[in-house]
């Protein structure tokens, strides 16, 4: 995965996590969900695809975020499977979600999934 984060929050224990995520083509964030947290993505540069899915793997929404096309952001409700794929070089998104970060919860969110996509 070709990605680099820049955190605005000071600690993984902070109540709000805000960061830049720079991604390159070939980067796809593995499908996951946050059972208790919404997550928001805003495109700052480039183009990324955000796909949301139901538990059975069927697509809820497949949207391309791109400032040139006027689609700037998307909010992922808690409990919704989602993935992000970089479509253009030098793409940068702003992400925001509730903290604190829990490595155990993050691992369970990915491994305990019913989604087959």
N, C-alpha and C positions, 0 to 999 in steps of 0.2 A: 504494500500500500504506500503510495507516494503522497504523504500528507504531513502537515506541520501545524501545530496549535500555538496560539499566543493567548494566554489566559489573562483576563482583566481581574478576575477574582484573586484574592491573596492566598487562599487556602482551599483545599478540597472539602474542608468543613464549612465553608461559607454557605449561607442560605440561598444565594443566587449565583449560578455559574454563568459567566459571560465570557465568550472567547471567539477569536478568529480562527478559522480552519482553512488553511491553504491546501488545495488538492489539485492533482494533476490527472490527466486521462490515464486510465488503468486503475484508478483508485475507486473502490466501491466499499463503503462501510457495510460490514455484514449486517444482515437483517436482525433487528432486535426491537424490544419495546421497553417502556418504562411504566410499570404498573401503577405508580402513584404520581407521575410527573408529566406535565405537558412539556413539549419542546418546540422552540421556534427557530426557523432558519430564515435569514435574510441574505440575498445575494448582493455582494459588493462589486464583484468583478468576475467576468467569465460566464460559464454556463454549467449548471448541474441539474441532474434529474433526481427528483425525490419521489419514491414510490411507497405507497402505503398499502397494506394487505390485511385481510381478515385472517382469523385463526386457521381457516382451511387453505390459505395461500392465494385465494382469489384477490384480484386487485381492487382496491377501493378507489385510489386515485394515482395517476402517473402524471406528474407535472414537471415541466422544465422551467427552472428559475433562470431568468436572463434579463438584465436591465434593458438591453436593446429591444427586447420583445415586450417590455412592460409588465412582466411577471416577477415581482420583487421578493416575495416571501410566502411562507406557508407555516401554519401551526399544526403540530402533530398532537392530537389529544392523548392523554394518558391511556395506556393499555392498547395502543394501536401499533402493530408491526410496521417498521419502516426501514428503508435503506436509502443511501445517497450515492450517486455515481457522478464523477467528474466527466464532463463532456468537452471541455476546452482547456488548453494550457493556462496556467496561472489563475485558476479560479479561486475566489476567496468568498467564504460565507461567514456571517456573524451568527453564532448560536447562543441561545439563552435557555436555561432550564433551572429548575429548583435544585438546590443542593440539600444536604451534603452528598458527596460522592461516596458510594460504598462499593468496594471491589467485589464483595460477595454478592450483593444485589445485582451488580452489572453482569457477573458471570452467570447467575441464575436466570437473568432476563434473556440471555442468549441460548443457554444450554437447555433450559426447561421448556422450550417452546413447542407448541403443537403445530405451528406453521411449517409447511413443507416447501415453501418457495425458496 
